[in-house]
Amino acid sequence: MWITLAGDWDTEELLATAQEGGVQFVPGSAFYFRSASTNSMRLSFATENEQAITHGIKTLGEIISKRRSRAPQAGHWMPEAHRTIV
């Protein structure tokens, strides 16, 4: 499964946090020869059981949700260049 997050995410940094929770994925940058894109990732479920998949998705969701909760909320003004949309 290919996932693309908002442009300000760095999935290599996300990987480090995910690994602390026992989750692995491949940052999208590994699939590009000449790309500065760092906001995508590849999730592979081929060799995992349903329990491991559920754990991985839940862990990634929690990490992403925590970061989103620190982002400015809708209705709060912030210059366009600094807005985070996930």
C-alpha positions as CSV (number, residue, x, y, z in Angstrom):
1,M,0.0,0.0,0.0
2,W,1.4,3.4,-1.0
3,I,0.7,6.3,1.5
4,T,1.3,10.0,0.8
5,L,1.0,12.4,3.7
6,A,1.0,16.2,3.7
7,G,4.1,17.7,2.2
8,D,5.6,18.7,5.6
9,W,5.9,15.1,6.8
10,D,9.2,13.3,6.8
11,T,8.6,9.6,6.7
12,E,12.2,8.8,7.7
13,E,11.5,10.6,10.9
14,L,8.1,8.9,11.2
15,L,9.9,5.5,10.8
16,A,12.1,6.1,13.7
17,T,9.1,6.8,15.9
18,A,7.1,3.9,14.5
19,Q,10.0,1.5,15.1
20,E,9.8,2.4,18.8
21,G,6.3,1.0,18.7
22,G,7.3,-2.1,16.8
23,V,6.2,-1.0,13.4
24,Q,8.3,-1.1,10.2
25,F,7.6,0.4,6.8
26,V,9.7,1.7,3.9
27,P,10.0,5.4,3.4
28,G,9.0,6.5,-0.1
29,S,12.4,8.1,-0.7
30,A,13.8,4.6,-1.1
31,F,11.8,4.2,-4.3
32,Y,12.9,7.4,-6.1
33,F,16.3,8.0,-7.8
34,R,16.2,11.8,-7.9
35,S,13.4,13.0,-5.6
36,A,13.4,15.3,-2.6
37,S,9.9,13.9,-1.7
38,T,10.0,12.7,1.9
39,N,6.3,12.5,2.7
40,S,5.4,9.0,1.3
41,M,5.8,5.4,2.5
42,R,5.1,1.9,1.4
43,L,3.3,-0.5,3.8
44,S,3.6,-4.2,3.1
45,F,1.2,-6.7,4.6
46,A,2.3,-9.8,2.7
47,T,4.0,-11.7,5.5
48,E,2.1,-10.3,8.5
49,N,-0.8,-11.8,10.4
50,E,-4.0,-9.9,11.0
51,Q,-3.0,-9.0,14.6
52,A,0.3,-7.5,13.5
53,I,-1.4,-5.5,10.7
54,T,-4.0,-4.2,13.2
55,H,-1.2,-3.2,15.6
56,G,0.8,-1.5,12.9
57,I,-2.1,0.5,11.5
58,K,-3.2,1.5,15.0
59,T,0.3,2.6,16.0
60,L,0.8,4.7,12.8
61,G,-2.6,6.2,13.3
62,E,-1.8,7.3,16.9
63,I,1.5,8.8,15.8
64,I,-0.1,10.8,13.0
65,S,-3.0,11.8,15.2
66,K,-0.7,13.1,17.9
67,R,1.2,15.3,15.5
68,R,-2.1,16.5,13.9
69,S,-3.3,17.5,17.4
70,R,-0.3,19.8,17.8
71,A,-1.1,21.5,14.4
72,P,-3.2,24.7,14.4
73,Q,-6.9,24.0,14.4
74,A,-9.4,25.1,11.8
75,G,-10.5,28.6,12.3
76,H,-7.1,29.7,13.7
77,W,-5.4,32.0,11.4
78,M,-1.9,31.1,10.3
79,P,0.1,32.2,7.2
80,E,-0.5,29.8,4.3
81,A,3.2,28.8,4.1
82,H,3.1,27.4,7.7
83,R,-0.2,25.5,7.6
84,T,-0.1,21.7,8.1
85,I,-2.8,19.6,6.4
86,V,-2.8,15.9,6.8
